[in-house]
Amino acid sequence: MNRLQGSAGDLQSRLSSISSGLRGLNLGANSLGPIGLFAVPSLNAANDRPSPRPTRRSG
């Protein structure tokens, strides 16, 4: 169980460093093909603000 918790902590720190590196980057309007015309503005807006952290459930 300790090994699994250590792996989860390592994954969390890696994902955190990746997401902090991506903050502030913006996609071009055609970067996702035809769906990008609709999706890119929302993704760019979401990339400019941090997402809320999930709450842990005990159980």
C-alpha positions as a LaTeX table, in Angstrom:
\begin{tabular}{lrrr}
\hline
Residue & $x$ (\AA) & $y$ (\AA) & $z$ (\AA) \\
\hline
Met1 & 0.00 & 0.00 & 0.00 \\
Asn2 & 2.88 & 2.37 & 0.78 \\
Arg3 & 4.42 & 1.71 & $-2.62$ \\
Leu4 & 1.11 & 2.51 & $-4.30$ \\
Gln5 & 0.76 & 5.78 & $-2.34$ \\
Gly6 & 4.32 & 6.69 & $-3.30$ \\
Ser7 & 3.58 & 6.05 & $-6.96$ \\
Ala8 & 0.40 & 8.15 & $-6.75$ \\
Gly9 & 2.34 & 11.01 & $-5.16$ \\
Asp10 & 4.98 & 10.79 & $-7.86$ \\
Leu11 & 2.31 & 10.85 & $-10.58$ \\
Gln12 & 0.64 & 13.85 & $-8.96$ \\
Ser13 & 3.89 & 15.82 & $-8.86$ \\
Arg14 & 4.66 & 14.99 & $-12.49$ \\
Leu15 & 1.18 & 16.01 & $-13.65$ \\
Ser16 & 1.45 & 19.21 & $-11.64$ \\
Ser17 & 4.72 & 20.14 & $-13.31$ \\
Ile18 & 3.30 & 19.37 & $-16.76$ \\
Ser19 & 0.17 & 21.45 & $-16.16$ \\
Ser20 & 2.15 & 24.40 & $-14.81$ \\
Gly21 & 4.30 & 24.29 & $-17.95$ \\
Leu22 & 1.22 & 24.40 & $-20.17$ \\
Arg23 & $-0.45$ & 27.30 & $-18.37$ \\
Gly24 & $-0.67$ & 30.33 & $-20.60$ \\
Leu25 & $-0.22$ & 28.50 & $-23.90$ \\
Asn26 & $-2.88$ & 29.12 & $-26.52$ \\
Leu27 & $-3.89$ & 26.91 & $-29.43$ \\
Gly28 & $-4.40$ & 28.21 & $-32.94$ \\
Ala29 & $-7.95$ & 28.22 & $-34.33$ \\
Asn30 & $-7.23$ & 25.40 & $-36.79$ \\
Ser31 & $-5.05$ & 23.29 & $-34.47$ \\
Leu32 & $-7.80$ & 20.71 & $-33.83$ \\
Gly33 & $-9.21$ & 20.62 & $-37.33$ \\
Pro34 & $-12.86$ & 21.50 & $-37.98$ \\
Ile35 & $-13.88$ & 20.95 & $-34.35$ \\
Gly36 & $-11.17$ & 23.41 & $-33.31$ \\
Leu37 & $-13.28$ & 26.33 & $-34.51$ \\
Phe38 & $-15.65$ & 25.59 & $-31.61$ \\
Ala39 & $-13.35$ & 23.93 & $-29.06$ \\
Val40 & $-10.21$ & 26.07 & $-29.18$ \\
Pro41 & $-11.70$ & 29.29 & $-27.72$ \\
Ser42 & $-13.02$ & 27.35 & $-24.73$ \\
Leu43 & $-9.75$ & 25.48 & $-24.25$ \\
Asn44 & $-7.74$ & 28.69 & $-24.45$ \\
Ala45 & $-10.03$ & 30.38 & $-21.92$ \\
Ala46 & $-9.78$ & 27.40 & $-19.58$ \\
Asn47 & $-5.99$ & 27.35 & $-19.94$ \\
Asp48 & $-5.69$ & 30.91 & $-18.66$ \\
Arg49 & $-7.23$ & 30.12 & $-15.27$ \\
Pro50 & $-6.44$ & 27.25 & $-12.91$ \\
Ser51 & $-8.98$ & 24.49 & $-12.56$ \\
Pro52 & $-10.42$ & 23.77 & $-9.12$ \\
Arg53 & $-8.75$ & 20.96 & $-7.25$ \\
Pro54 & $-10.94$ & 17.96 & $-6.56$ \\
Thr55 & $-11.86$ & 17.22 & $-2.99$ \\
Arg56 & $-10.93$ & 13.91 & $-1.46$ \\
Arg57 & $-13.57$ & 11.59 & $-0.18$ \\
Ser58 & $-12.71$ & 9.51 & 2.82 \\
Gly59 & $-13.67$ & 5.95 & 2.59 \\
\hline
\end{tabular}
